Amino acid sequence: MDDKSEPRSRSTAQRIAVIGGGLSGLATAYYLKRFSPAATVTLYESSSRLGGVIDTERIETDQHGCFVIDHGADMFATEPPAAIELCRDLGVEDQLIVPDTTRAGAMIVHRGKLVPIPDGFVLMRATKLWQMVTTPLLSVPGKLRFLAERFVNSQLSMDDATDDISVAEFVRHRMGAEVLDRLVGPLVAGIYTADIEKLSMKATMAPMVAMVQKHGSLAQATLARRREDKDRTERNSAGARYEKFRGFPNGMKQLIDTLAVAIGEKSIQTETPIHALHWNADQTSHSQAGTWEIRSERGAESFDEVVLATPAAVSARLLRTVTGEAIQAASETAAEALSSIESASTAIVVLCVPKSQITRLPNQFGFVVPKIEQRKILAVSFASHKYPIRCPSDHTIIRVFVGGALQPELLEQSDDEIVEMVRGELAELIGMTGTETLARVVRWNNAMPQYHVGHLKRVETIRRAMDQIPNLHLVSNALGGVGIAPVISAGKALARKISGAS
């Protein structure tokens, strides 16, 4: 960065506590130290490690070699740019690796077989119409209904900025039930691990809403974008724009480790759960001056600012512990709204399998499974197709997603039972036989916030309540934006606000 782009920090030293050592907390703490070098920033994490749902396991075997297994995300998007900017700020941009785009693309299970997503189809828009006309995913009536989208009136309730509808209702109205069930539904559900009948259109697909409001239909919006040459990347994609993703050679934990080093060991306290928060108002001032006292088993410590970077349920619990004159009502309001945001659980089953044991190994990055297929898996990702260096050349790393909002009962099984269930599904879908070289079951309980219809109103309630609580801040993927880049962006923006940076 040049001098003009460097933020201006406050001249007075601050004591700032960041509670939560996941990516939200780490990004916030890093940028707080960057924007306010004179501040004392302390990050608290209740567990023994940092990173939250981001973790990587490196396994060395005598017989087969090394396997690098990501337990959560295995890459990040370069758009929005917050994640790539963070890597640039950390000085590790040159270490990033690009997925093997010769294998890019995704598929959908259709009547028990894997069918490619139509080339140029991204979430809800077809940038190549002929591909939609010829796809076997849709029947003739389904294709005709999709082509009629340009003649469908705008959803009336979406014209009012205060209203919201589900993704399912929006797609069903505009493109029909078949497009929803066979194409859009599994793609969107795969991103949010959600029930699309409940998923908020405005909270998750706002650009699509804006396109319909401006152009009258997604088809007309796509035509306009084509004339302006805005869909060049999308026209060469099938479900995702993989050339706009990056990863680390040693897995995503490399980002967490780099952040931890940049923040500094002395500024991080792991195995330190925070039990309560108390606001000590400055009785000599008519302003909202005062200090926060945070309490843990190590005792009580005072800070000028406190950031809650914990999951929604944990933040709600901490807000309910807040004591201090005139702010308890606002804390309870924020806690109640946070508690109303549901979360889904999922398990990622990672299998390292010899290629010789897979008779129909796809060349693409993975596939999603529509609900109507009535299978016991949500999606499959071939991690070593994206990054071949993650395992020996005679193996493939398969990541299978189980559970989610629609099948939580599957997670009640033991790890062995889940692995056996996944083996059966993969045997039918890709011809996997025998026993894998390595198997891991990674459980993420209540880790995926659900943006149900009306989510933006709940977020507005939370933000209004938090604005009434002096020097206490909230950063969380439960508010807006799943994914690595949105989480980093929110943390950076909050750090700017606290630091008074421009």
C-alpha positions as CSV (number, residue, x, y, z in Angstrom):
1,M,0.0,0.0,0.0
2,D,1.1,3.5,-0.6
3,D,1.0,6.2,2.1
4,K,-2.3,7.6,0.8
5,S,-4.1,4.3,1.3
6,E,-2.8,3.6,4.8
7,P,-5.4,4.2,7.5
8,R,-5.0,6.9,10.0
9,S,-5.1,5.6,13.5
10,R,-6.1,7.2,16.8
11,S,-3.4,8.9,18.7
12,T,-4.6,7.6,22.1
13,A,-3.8,4.0,23.1
14,Q,-6.7,1.7,23.6
15,R,-7.2,-1.6,25.3
16,I,-9.3,-3.8,23.0
17,A,-10.5,-7.4,23.7
18,V,-11.6,-9.7,20.8
19,I,-13.5,-12.7,22.1
20,G,-13.4,-15.6,19.6
21,G,-10.5,-17.0,17.7
22,G,-12.2,-18.1,14.5
23,L,-11.5,-16.3,11.3
24,S,-13.8,-13.4,12.3
25,G,-11.9,-12.7,15.4
26,L,-8.5,-13.2,13.9
27,A,-9.2,-10.9,11.0
28,T,-10.6,-8.3,13.3
29,A,-7.6,-8.5,15.7
30,Y,-5.1,-8.4,12.9
31,Y,-6.6,-5.2,11.3
32,L,-7.0,-3.6,14.7
33,K,-3.3,-4.0,15.3
34,R,-2.6,-2.8,11.8
35,F,-4.9,0.3,12.0
36,S,-4.1,1.1,15.7
37,P,-0.5,0.2,16.3
38,A,-0.5,1.9,19.7
39,A,-3.5,-0.2,20.9
40,T,-3.2,-3.2,23.1
41,V,-5.2,-6.0,21.5
42,T,-5.9,-9.2,23.3
43,L,-7.7,-12.1,21.6
44,Y,-9.5,-14.8,23.7
45,E,-10.3,-18.3,22.4
46,S,-12.2,-20.8,24.6
47,S,-10.6,-23.9,22.8
48,S,-7.0,-25.0,22.5
49,R,-6.7,-24.0,18.9
50,L,-7.5,-21.1,16.6
51,G,-9.4,-21.1,13.3
52,G,-12.9,-22.2,14.2
53,V,-14.2,-24.3,11.3
54,I,-11.0,-23.8,9.4
55,D,-8.4,-26.5,10.1
56,T,-6.0,-28.7,8.2
57,E,-4.6,-32.1,9.0
58,R,-1.3,-33.3,7.4
59,I,-0.9,-37.0,7.5
60,E,2.4,-38.8,6.6
61,T,2.1,-42.5,5.7
62,D,5.0,-44.9,5.2
63,Q,3.3,-46.8,2.4
64,H,1.6,-44.0,0.4
65,G,3.1,-40.7,1.3
66,C,1.6,-37.4,2.4
67,F,-2.1,-36.4,2.5
68,V,-3.2,-32.8,3.2
69,I,-6.8,-32.8,4.4
70,D,-8.8,-29.6,5.0
71,H,-11.5,-30.0,7.7
72,G,-13.5,-27.0,6.5
73,A,-13.1,-24.7,3.5
74,D,-10.3,-25.8,1.2
75,M,-10.1,-22.6,-0.9
76,F,-11.5,-19.0,-1.0
77,A,-12.9,-16.7,-3.6
78,T,-11.0,-13.7,-4.8
79,E,-14.2,-11.8,-5.3
80,P,-15.2,-10.0,-3.1
81,P,-11.6,-9.1,-2.7
82,A,-11.2,-9.0,1.1
83,A,-9.5,-12.4,1.4
84,I,-7.0,-11.8,-1.4
85,E,-6.3,-8.4,0.1
86,L,-5.7,-9.9,3.5
87,C,-3.2,-12.3,1.9
88,R,-1.5,-9.3,0.3
89,D,-1.4,-7.5,3.6
90,L,0.1,-10.5,5.3
91,G,2.7,-10.9,2.5
92,V,1.7,-14.4,1.5
93,E,-0.1,-13.7,-1.8
94,D,2.8,-15.2,-3.7
95,Q,2.3,-18.5,-1.9
96,L,-1.3,-19.0,-3.1
97,I,-2.1,-21.7,-5.6
98,V,-4.8,-21.8,-8.3
99,P,-7.1,-24.8,-8.7
100,D,-6.5,-27.0,-11.7
101,T,-9.1,-25.4,-14.0
102,T,-8.7,-28.2,-16.6
103,R,-10.9,-30.2,-14.2
104,A,-13.2,-27.3,-13.3
105,G,-16.9,-27.9,-13.4
106,A,-19.5,-29.6,-11.3
107,M,-22.3,-32.1,-11.8
108,I,-25.7,-32.9,-10.4
109,V,-27.1,-36.3,-9.6
110,H,-30.0,-37.0,-11.9
111,R,-32.0,-40.2,-11.6
112,G,-29.0,-41.9,-10.0
113,K,-26.4,-40.7,-12.6
114,L,-24.0,-37.8,-12.7
115,V,-24.9,-35.1,-15.2
116,P,-22.9,-32.0,-15.9
117,I,-24.3,-28.6,-14.9
118,P,-25.1,-26.8,-18.1
119,D,-22.1,-24.8,-19.3
120,G,-22.5,-21.1,-18.4
121,F,-25.2,-21.7,-15.7
122,V,-24.4,-19.8,-12.5
123,L,-26.9,-20.2,-9.6
124,M,-30.0,-18.9,-11.3
125,R,-28.9,-17.5,-14.6
126,A,-28.1,-19.2,-17.9
127,T,-25.5,-17.3,-19.9
128,K,-25.6,-19.9,-22.6
129,L,-29.2,-20.6,-23.6
130,W,-28.5,-23.5,-25.9
131,Q,-26.9,-25.4,-23.0
132,M,-30.2,-25.2,-21.1
133,V,-32.2,-26.3,-24.1
134,T,-30.1,-29.5,-24.5
135,T,-29.4,-30.5,-20.9
136,P,-30.9,-33.9,-19.8
137,L,-31.5,-32.4,-16.4
138,L,-34.8,-30.9,-17.5
139,S,-37.8,-32.4,-19.3
140,V,-39.3,-30.6,-22.3
141,P,-42.0,-28.9,-20.2
142,G,-39.3,-27.9,-17.6
143,K,-37.2,-26.3,-20.4
144,L,-40.2,-24.5,-21.8
145,R,-41.1,-23.2,-18.3
146,F,-37.6,-22.0,-17.9
147,L,-37.6,-20.2,-21.2
148,A,-40.8,-18.5,-20.3
149,E,-39.1,-16.7,-17.3
150,R,-38.7,-13.6,-19.4
151,F,-42.5,-13.2,-19.6
152,V,-43.2,-13.7,-15.9
153,N,-44.3,-10.7,-13.9
154,S,-42.0,-9.5,-11.1
155,Q,-42.8,-11.0,-7.7
156,L,-45.1,-8.3,-6.2
157,S,-43.8,-8.7,-2.7
158,M,-40.2,-8.2,-3.9
159,D,-41.0,-4.6,-5.0
160,D,-41.3,-3.6,-1.4
161,A,-37.9,-3.2,0.3
162,T,-39.3,-4.4,3.6
163,D,-40.6,-7.7,2.3
164,D,-38.9,-11.0,1.7
165,I,-39.6,-14.4,0.3
166,S,-37.8,-17.7,0.2
167,V,-35.4,-18.8,-2.5
168,A,-37.7,-21.6,-3.4
169,E,-40.7,-19.3,-3.8
170,F,-38.7,-16.9,-6.0
171,V,-37.4,-19.6,-8.3
172,R,-40.6,-21.6,-8.4
173,H,-42.5,-18.4,-9.4
174,R,-40.0,-17.3,-12.1
175,M,-38.7,-20.6,-13.5
176,G,-40.9,-23.4,-12.3
177,A,-40.7,-26.3,-9.9
178,E,-38.5,-28.5,-12.1
179,V,-35.7,-25.9,-12.4
180,L,-35.9,-25.4,-8.7
181,D,-35.8,-29.1,-7.8
182,R,-33.3,-30.3,-10.4
183,L,-30.9,-27.4,-10.7
184,V,-31.1,-24.2,-8.7
185,G,-32.2,-25.9,-5.4
186,P,-29.2,-28.2,-5.0
187,L,-26.7,-25.6,-6.0
188,V,-28.0,-23.0,-3.5
189,A,-28.6,-25.5,-0.8
190,G,-25.0,-26.8,-1.2
191,I,-23.7,-23.3,-0.5
192,Y,-25.7,-22.6,2.6
193,T,-26.4,-26.1,3.9
194,A,-30.0,-24.9,4.1
195,D,-33.6,-25.6,3.5
196,I,-34.4,-23.4,0.4
197,E,-38.0,-23.3,1.4
198,K,-36.9,-21.2,4.3
199,L,-33.8,-19.5,2.9
200,S,-34.2,-15.7,2.5
201,M,-33.9,-14.4,-1.1
202,K,-32.9,-11.0,0.0
203,A,-30.3,-12.1,2.5
204,T,-28.6,-14.6,0.1
205,M,-29.5,-13.7,-3.5
206,A,-29.9,-9.9,-3.4
207,P,-28.2,-9.4,-6.8
208,M,-30.8,-11.6,-8.5
209,V,-33.6,-9.6,-6.9
210,A,-32.0,-6.4,-8.1
211,M,-31.8,-7.8,-11.6
212,V,-35.4,-8.6,-11.8
213,Q,-36.4,-5.3,-10.3
214,K,-34.3,-3.4,-12.9
215,H,-34.8,-5.5,-16.0
216,G,-38.1,-7.3,-15.3
217,S,-36.6,-10.8,-15.6
218,L,-33.3,-12.7,-15.1
219,A,-33.3,-13.5,-18.9
220,Q,-33.5,-9.8,-19.8
221,A,-30.8,-9.0,-17.2
222,T,-28.5,-11.6,-18.6
223,L,-29.0,-10.2,-22.1
224,A,-28.1,-6.7,-20.9
225,R,-25.0,-8.1,-19.2
226,R,-24.0,-9.9,-22.3
227,R,-24.3,-6.7,-24.4
228,E,-22.0,-5.0,-21.8
229,D,-19.6,-7.9,-21.8
230,K,-20.1,-8.4,-18.0
231,D,-20.7,-12.2,-18.2
232,R,-17.4,-13.3,-19.8
233,T,-16.3,-15.4,-16.8
234,E,-19.8,-16.8,-16.2
235,R,-20.1,-18.0,-19.8
236,N,-17.1,-20.2,-19.3
237,S,-18.3,-21.6,-16.0
238,A,-20.5,-24.5,-14.9
239,G,-21.8,-23.8,-11.4
240,A,-18.8,-21.9,-10.0
241,R,-16.0,-19.6,-11.3
242,Y,-13.1,-21.7,-10.2
243,E,-10.4,-19.5,-11.7
244,K,-11.4,-16.9,-9.2
245,F,-10.5,-19.2,-6.2
246,R,-7.2,-19.6,-4.4
247,G,-5.8,-22.0,-1.8
248,F,-2.6,-22.6,0.2
249,P,-0.1,-25.4,-0.5
250,N,-0.5,-26.7,3.1
251,G,-4.2,-26.2,3.4
252,M,-6.3,-23.3,4.7
253,K,-4.8,-23.6,8.2
254,Q,-1.8,-21.9,6.7
255,L,-3.9,-18.7,6.6
256,I,-4.8,-19.2,10.3
257,D,-1.2,-19.8,11.3
258,T,-0.1,-16.7,9.4
259,L,-2.7,-14.5,11.1
260,A,-1.7,-15.8,14.5
261,V,2.0,-15.0,13.9
262,A,1.0,-11.5,12.7
263,I,-1.1,-10.8,15.7
264,G,1.6,-12.1,18.0
265,E,1.7,-14.9,20.6
266,K,1.6,-12.5,23.5
267,S,-1.7,-11.1,22.2
268,I,-3.5,-14.5,22.1
269,Q,-5.0,-16.4,25.0
270,T,-6.3,-19.8,24.1
271,E,-8.3,-22.1,26.5
272,T,-9.8,-19.0,28.0
273,P,-13.6,-19.0,27.8
274,I,-15.2,-15.7,28.8
275,H,-18.0,-16.1,31.3
276,A,-19.5,-12.6,31.7
277,L,-19.3,-8.9,30.7
278,H,-19.8,-5.9,32.9
279,W,-20.0,-2.2,31.8
280,N,-18.5,0.3,34.2
281,A,-19.9,3.6,33.2
282,D,-17.9,6.8,33.8
283,Q,-20.1,8.5,36.4
284,T,-18.2,11.9,35.9
285,S,-19.2,12.0,32.2
286,H,-22.5,12.6,30.5
287,S,-21.2,10.7,27.4
288,Q,-21.1,7.0,26.9
289,A,-17.6,6.8,28.4
290,G,-16.5,3.9,30.6
291,T,-14.7,0.6,30.5
292,W,-15.7,-3.1,30.0
293,E,-14.7,-5.7,32.5
294,I,-14.5,-9.2,31.0
295,R,-14.5,-12.2,33.4
296,S,-12.9,-15.5,32.9
297,E,-11.4,-18.2,35.2
298,R,-8.2,-16.2,35.1
299,G,-10.0,-13.3,36.7
300,A,-11.4,-9.9,35.5
301,E,-9.7,-7.6,33.0
302,S,-10.6,-4.1,31.9
303,F,-10.8,-2.9,28.3
304,D,-12.0,0.2,26.4
305,E,-13.6,-1.8,23.6
306,V,-14.8,-5.4,23.3
307,V,-15.5,-7.3,20.1
308,L,-17.7,-10.4,20.2
309,A,-16.5,-12.6,17.4
310,T,-18.2,-15.8,18.6
311,P,-21.0,-17.9,17.0
312,A,-24.5,-16.5,17.4
313,A,-25.5,-18.7,20.3
314,V,-22.3,-17.9,22.2
315,S,-22.7,-14.2,21.6
316,A,-26.3,-14.3,22.7
317,R,-25.2,-16.0,25.9
318,L,-22.5,-13.4,26.6
319,L,-24.9,-10.6,25.9
320,R,-27.3,-12.0,28.5
321,T,-24.5,-11.8,31.1
322,V,-24.1,-8.0,30.5
323,T,-24.6,-5.9,33.6
324,G,-24.4,-2.2,33.7
325,E,-26.9,0.6,34.1
326,A,-29.1,1.5,31.1
327,I,-27.7,-1.1,28.7
328,Q,-29.2,-4.4,29.9
329,A,-32.4,-3.9,27.9
330,A,-30.5,-3.4,24.7
331,S,-28.3,-6.4,25.5
332,E,-31.3,-8.6,26.0
333,T,-32.9,-7.4,22.7
334,A,-29.7,-8.2,20.8
335,A,-29.4,-11.5,22.5
336,E,-33.0,-12.5,21.8
337,A,-32.7,-11.6,18.1
338,L,-29.4,-13.5,17.8
339,S,-30.9,-16.6,19.5
340,S,-33.6,-16.6,16.8
341,I,-31.0,-17.2,14.1
342,E,-31.0,-21.0,13.7
343,S,-27.9,-23.0,12.8
344,A,-27.4,-26.2,11.0
345,S,-24.9,-29.0,11.7
346,T,-23.0,-30.9,9.1
347,A,-20.3,-33.6,8.9
348,I,-17.6,-33.7,6.3
349,V,-16.5,-37.3,5.6
350,V,-13.0,-37.3,4.1
351,L,-11.9,-40.4,2.3
352,C,-8.5,-40.9,0.7
353,V,-9.0,-43.6,-1.9
354,P,-6.7,-45.3,-4.4
355,K,-7.9,-44.4,-7.9
356,S,-7.8,-48.0,-8.9
357,Q,-10.8,-48.6,-6.6
358,I,-13.0,-46.1,-8.4
359,T,-14.5,-47.3,-11.7
360,R,-16.3,-44.0,-12.6
361,L,-14.1,-41.3,-11.2
362,P,-15.4,-38.0,-12.6
363,N,-13.0,-35.5,-14.0
364,Q,-14.9,-32.5,-12.5
365,F,-14.4,-30.9,-9.1
366,G,-17.5,-32.5,-7.6
367,F,-21.3,-32.8,-7.6
368,V,-24.4,-31.9,-5.6
369,V,-27.4,-34.1,-4.8
370,P,-31.0,-32.8,-5.2
371,K,-33.4,-33.5,-2.4
372,I,-35.7,-35.3,-4.8
373,E,-33.0,-38.0,-5.3
374,Q,-33.6,-39.1,-1.7
375,R,-30.0,-39.9,-1.0
376,K,-28.1,-39.6,2.3
377,I,-25.4,-37.2,1.1
378,L,-25.6,-33.5,0.2
379,A,-22.6,-33.0,-2.0
380,V,-19.2,-34.4,-2.9
381,S,-16.0,-32.6,-3.6
382,F,-12.9,-34.1,-5.1
383,A,-10.3,-32.0,-3.3
384,S,-7.3,-33.5,-5.0
385,H,-8.8,-32.6,-8.4
386,K,-8.6,-29.0,-7.4
387,Y,-5.1,-29.3,-5.9
388,P,-3.3,-32.5,-7.0
389,I,-0.4,-31.8,-4.6
390,R,-2.6,-32.6,-1.7
391,C,-2.2,-36.4,-2.0
392,P,-0.1,-39.0,-3.9
393,S,-0.8,-39.3,-7.6
394,D,-2.4,-42.7,-7.3
395,H,-5.0,-41.5,-4.8
396,T,-7.9,-39.1,-4.7
397,I,-9.3,-37.1,-1.7
398,I,-13.1,-37.2,-1.6
399,R,-14.9,-34.9,0.7
400,V,-18.6,-35.9,1.3
401,F,-21.0,-33.6,3.0
402,V,-23.7,-35.1,5.3
403,G,-26.6,-33.7,7.4
404,G,-27.4,-30.1,7.0
405,A,-30.8,-28.5,7.7
406,L,-32.8,-31.2,5.9
407,Q,-31.1,-34.4,7.2
408,P,-29.9,-33.7,10.8
409,E,-30.9,-37.1,12.0
410,L,-28.1,-38.7,9.9
411,L,-25.6,-37.1,12.3
412,E,-26.9,-39.1,15.2
413,Q,-25.0,-42.1,13.9
414,S,-21.5,-43.0,15.0
415,D,-18.5,-42.0,12.8
416,D,-18.1,-45.6,11.6
417,E,-21.8,-45.8,10.7
418,I,-21.5,-42.5,8.7
419,V,-18.4,-43.7,6.9
420,E,-20.2,-46.9,6.0
421,M,-23.2,-45.0,4.8
422,V,-21.0,-42.8,2.6
423,R,-19.2,-45.8,1.1
424,G,-22.6,-47.2,0.0
425,E,-23.6,-43.9,-1.7
426,L,-20.2,-43.6,-3.5
427,A,-20.3,-47.2,-4.6
428,E,-23.6,-46.4,-6.4
429,L,-22.7,-43.0,-7.8
430,I,-19.0,-43.3,-8.8
431,G,-18.3,-47.1,-8.5
432,M,-16.1,-46.9,-5.4
433,T,-15.1,-50.3,-4.1
434,G,-13.0,-51.7,-1.3
435,T,-11.7,-49.7,1.7
436,E,-10.1,-46.3,1.7
437,T,-6.5,-45.7,2.8
438,L,-7.6,-43.0,5.2
439,A,-11.0,-41.9,6.6
440,R,-11.9,-38.9,8.7
441,V,-15.3,-37.7,10.0
442,V,-15.3,-34.0,10.8
443,R,-18.4,-32.8,12.7
444,W,-19.3,-29.2,12.7
445,N,-22.2,-28.8,15.1
446,N,-24.4,-25.7,14.7
447,A,-21.7,-24.2,12.6
448,M,-23.8,-23.0,9.6
449,P,-26.1,-20.0,10.4
450,Q,-29.4,-20.2,8.5
451,Y,-30.5,-17.0,6.8
452,H,-34.3,-17.7,6.9
453,V,-36.9,-15.4,5.4
454,G,-36.9,-12.1,7.4
455,H,-33.2,-12.4,8.2
456,L,-32.4,-8.9,7.2
457,K,-35.0,-7.6,9.7
458,R,-33.5,-9.7,12.5
459,V,-30.0,-8.3,11.6
460,E,-31.4,-4.7,11.7
461,T,-32.8,-5.4,15.1
462,I,-29.5,-6.7,16.3
463,R,-27.5,-3.8,14.9
464,R,-29.9,-1.2,16.4
465,A,-29.6,-2.8,19.8
466,M,-25.9,-3.0,19.6
467,D,-25.6,0.6,18.7
468,Q,-27.2,1.4,22.1
469,I,-24.4,-0.5,23.9
470,P,-21.2,1.6,24.2
471,N,-18.0,0.2,22.9
472,L,-19.3,-3.4,22.5
473,H,-19.2,-4.7,19.0
474,L,-20.4,-7.8,17.1
475,V,-18.9,-9.5,14.1
476,S,-20.3,-12.8,12.9
477,N,-21.2,-14.8,9.8
478,A,-24.6,-15.1,11.4
479,L,-25.3,-11.5,10.4
480,G,-24.4,-11.5,6.7
481,G,-22.2,-13.2,4.3
482,V,-21.1,-16.9,4.6
483,G,-17.7,-17.7,3.2
484,I,-14.2,-16.6,3.9
485,A,-14.1,-13.3,2.0
486,P,-17.3,-11.8,3.6
487,V,-16.1,-12.8,7.1
488,I,-12.8,-11.1,6.6
489,S,-14.5,-8.0,5.1
490,A,-16.7,-7.6,8.1
491,G,-13.8,-7.9,10.5
492,K,-11.7,-5.4,8.6
493,A,-14.6,-2.9,8.4
494,L,-15.2,-3.2,12.2
495,A,-11.5,-2.7,12.9
496,R,-11.6,0.5,10.8
497,K,-14.6,1.7,12.8
498,I,-13.1,1.0,16.2
499,S,-9.7,2.5,15.2
500,G,-11.2,5.6,13.6
501,A,-9.3,4.7,10.4
502,S,-10.2,6.3,7.1
